[in-house]
Amino acid sequence: MLLRRLGQLVIVLLLVSFLTLLMLRLLPVDPAYAIYGQNATKAQVAQVHHQLGLDQPILVQYGHWLGQVLTGNLGTSLRTGQTVTSALATTLPITLEIVIIAELIALAVAIPLGVYSAYRADGKLDRAVSAASSGMVAIPGFVLALVLVYFFAYMWRIFPATGWVSLTADPIENLRHVILPAVTLAAVEAAVFTRVLRSDVYSTLRENFVLAARAQGMPTANVLWRTAFRPSSLSLTTLAGVSLGRLIGATVLVEIIFSLPGAGQLLVQSIFANDIVLVQGVVIVLVAGVVLINFLVDLLHLYLDPRLRAA
């Protein structure tokens, strides 16, 4: 079963990488202008196309690129001369740190609120959580980011508005710089997680095995967390996996607002500079990460639900 899933993972990666390469080739940009500027001559454009293999059929280009990727070579930036691998080694950890902390914040908020809202269905807490989650879903991310910057950075001066300090240089300052971007990303995810988990736990609490546990005198905390939470968490794990992929894309906007030197900022700069090699490398790595996350979510489902293992 695992081999079959791995085979599907490889096929998906091949298809996605080919489609990404195809879409990038359809963009109305020419990498020659990233090297020689807007005044590049026809001879210079032809020379760049030949060096990059852009004058060959798309399947030949893909085969050549795939061979390089399998050896660990994602290409070299046309703008800076830096290898794509080196650029990602500097910027990708920043993006991943923000995404992971945002996901942890969203889960830490959503799990207790979702469970207790379901337990106290139609109570004051449930109604308050429902109203708050609806409001958070409706607020655009960039608006929330600006509000957080205004209050926490300029008025109260608790967290910095821009810039970045690495985790190895100063863990405390790193945490201060990551909080506002992570909370910006986590707000909507926490609201969605809470609503989904509340609905699933509400349904599970009315199942016969939960009613039997209550009839046996099991404490309420054990009923909620040991009996009801695990079968109710399948939708949450799926959503959390999808959320990680969505957060990787959402960090592009957040990194621009907070001036963070992450992979999203690198991608935007490369697009404006017509650096198609760097754009292609960053996109492929991010897409591969999303596909791998979905694969891990499938494995987590098998662990949580014995019915899937039996099937």
N, C-alpha and C positions, 0 to 999 in steps of 0.2 A: 504494500500500500504506500509506504514511504517512497519507494523507488518510483512508483507511478506518479505520485505528487511531485517529486523532483523532476521527472520527465516533463510534466505539464509546466513546471516553473521555467525550465529551459526553453520550451517552445514559446511561452508567453514573452520571455525576455528577447528572444530572437525577433518575434513579430513586432514588439513594441520598439525595439531598437531600429528595425528597418523602417517602420512608419515614421519614427522621429527623424531619421536621416532623410527620408523622402520629403517630409514637411519642411525641413530646413532648406532643402534644395529648391523648394517652390517659393521661398521667401524672395521678395524683390530687393535683395541685397547682394553685393558682390564683395567677396573677401579681398579682392585686389585693392579696393579703396581703403581697407584697414591698414595696408602696408604702404601704399604710395600716396594716399590722400585722394581728394576728389578730382585732382588733375591728372590722374593716372592715364597713360596713353594706351592705345589698343594693344601695342606690343607688350607692355607691362601686364595688362590684364590677361592676355593670352599666356604669358609666362607663368603667372600665378596659377591659372587654371590647369596648366600642364603639371606644375609641381604638386598641386593638391589632387590631381586626378579628376578634376571637375569636367574635363573634356571627354571622359569615358562614360559608358552606359552606367546607369544607377546600380545595377546588380554587381558590376565590376567594382564600382566604388565601395559598395557595401562589403563585398568579400575582402577587399584590401583593408578596409577599416576594421572589420571583425578580426582579421589576422593580427593586426597591431594590438587590438584590445586584449586578445587572448594572451599576448606576451606582456601585458601591463602598460602598454604605450597608448595613452589617450590623445596624443598629439601635442603640439606646441602652439602657444598663443601667437597669433599673427601680430598682435598689438604690442606685447611686451617681450616676446621671446621666451617667456617662462613656460615650462611644461604644465599641462593641464593637471597632472597628478600633483605637482608641487603646489599649484594654486588651490586645489581642493584640500590638500593637507592643511593649509593655513585657514581656509574659510569654512570648510564643512563642519569642523568641531563646534564652531560658534552656533551655526544653524541647528545642529543636532542637540546641543545643550538647551537652547531655547525651546525647541519642540518637546524634548523629554520633560523638562520642568513644567511646561504648560500642560502636558498630558497628566502629569502627576497631580498638579493643582486641581485640574478639572475632575479627576477621579476622587481625590480626597474630599472635594466639596460635594460631588454628586452622589457618592455611595451612601453616606449617612443620611443625606436629605431625601434621597429616593426611597430608601428602606423605611424610614420613619414616617414619611408622607403616606406611603402605602398602608402602614400600620395604623395611622391616625387619619384614614381617608375621610375627606370632607370636613376635617377639623380646621382649626385656625392655621396650624402650621401648613397643612396641605394646600389651603387656599393661598396663603402667603407665598409659598414656594412656587405654585403654579403661576401666580401673577408675576413674580420676579423672573422666572424662567422665560415667560412670554416676552417680557420687556427686554431681556438680554438678547434674545434671538432677533428682536426687531432692530436693535442698535447696530449700525455699521461699525466694523472694526476700527476704521480710521477715526471715527468720531470718539469712540471709547478711548483710543490711544491719546488723542488730543486732550480729552477731559482728565485722564490720569496724569498726563504731563503737567497740565495747568495746576492741579491741586497738589500732587505729591512732589513735583520737581520745582515749580516756581513759587507757589504759595507757602507750602510747609517745608520744602527743601529736605525731604526725607530721602529721596532717590534721585540720581542724576537723570537728566533728560536725554542725553546723547553720550556716545563714546562707549568704549569697551575696555575691560581689564581681564586678562586671561586668568583662568582658575589657578594655574601654577604660580603666577606672579603674586596674587593676593586673593585668597578665597573669599574674604569678606567683601572686598570691593567688587569682585566678580558677581557675587550674589546681589549686591545693591544695583548693579547695572542690568542684571537679567530679570529682576522682578517685574518691572513695568511691561517690557515686551511679552514676558510669559503670561502675565495676568491678562493682557490684551487678547492673546490667543486663547487663553483658557476660558474666558467668560462665556462665549457662545457654546463651546464644547461642554462645559459644565451644565449649562441650561438644557441642552439636548440630552445629555447622559441622564440627568435627573428625571426628565419626563419619561424616557424609555424605561429606566429601571423602576420607577414608581409604578408604571403600568404592568410590568412583568411580575413584580413582587405582589402587587394587588391581586393578580390572577392566581399566583402560586399559593397565597395564604388561604384560598378557598378550595384547594385540592384536598383529597381525602387523607393523604399521608400527613399533611400539616394539621388537619383537624384531629387526626389520631394522636399526634404528638402533643397537641394541646390537651386532649382528653386524659392523657397519661400524667398530666401535671408538670410537663417540661417548662422550665422558666421561659419567660417571654424573650429574653435575649438569645437563648439557645434556639428557640423556634425561628426567630428572625434570621440569625446569622449562620447557624449550623444546618437548619432544615430548609429554609425558604430561599436563602440568598444564592446558594450555588446553582440550583436549577433555573433561577431567574437571571443569571448573569451571562447567558449565552448571547442574547441580543446585545448586551453591553460590551462583551469582548469583541464581537463583530464590529460594532460601531466604533469602539476604541481603535481597532486596527485601521478602519477606513479613515478615522479622524487623524491618525498619524500622517497618513498620506496627504490629507487635506491641509494639515498644519504645515507640512513641508512647503506646500505651495503658498500658503498664507504668510509665511515668514518673509516673502519678498517685499510685501507692503510694509510690514513691521520693521524690517531692517532699514528700509528707506526712511521711515518716520523717525526712528531712533538713531540713525546714522551708525548702524552696526556693520562691521566688515565681514559679513557672512557670505554664504554661497548665493543667497538671493540677491544681495547687492552686487556680487561678482557677475551674476547672470544678466542683470539689467545693464550694467556697464558694458558688458561684452556685446549685448544686442545693439546698443547705441553706437558702438565702435565697429560694427559689422565684423566682429571677430567670430566667424562661424565655427571655427575649430573649437574654441573655448566654450561657446554656447552648446555645441553638440556634446562635448565631454561632460559638462555640468548637468545637462538635461538627462543624459543616459544614466549617470550615477544616481541622480534623484529618482528617476523612474525605476531603476533596479532596486533601490531601497524600498519603494512603495510595494513593488511586486513581492519582495522578500518578506515584508511585514504581513502581507495578506497570506502568504504561505505559513508563517508562524501562527497566525490566528487560526488557520485551519487545524494545525496540530493542537492548539490549545482547546479547540472544540472537542477534539477526540479525547482529551484528558478529562474535560468537564462533563461530557455526556456519554455514559456507557452505552447508550442505544446506538450511537454512531459507530463505536468500536464493534459492537455485535453485528451491525449491518455490514 
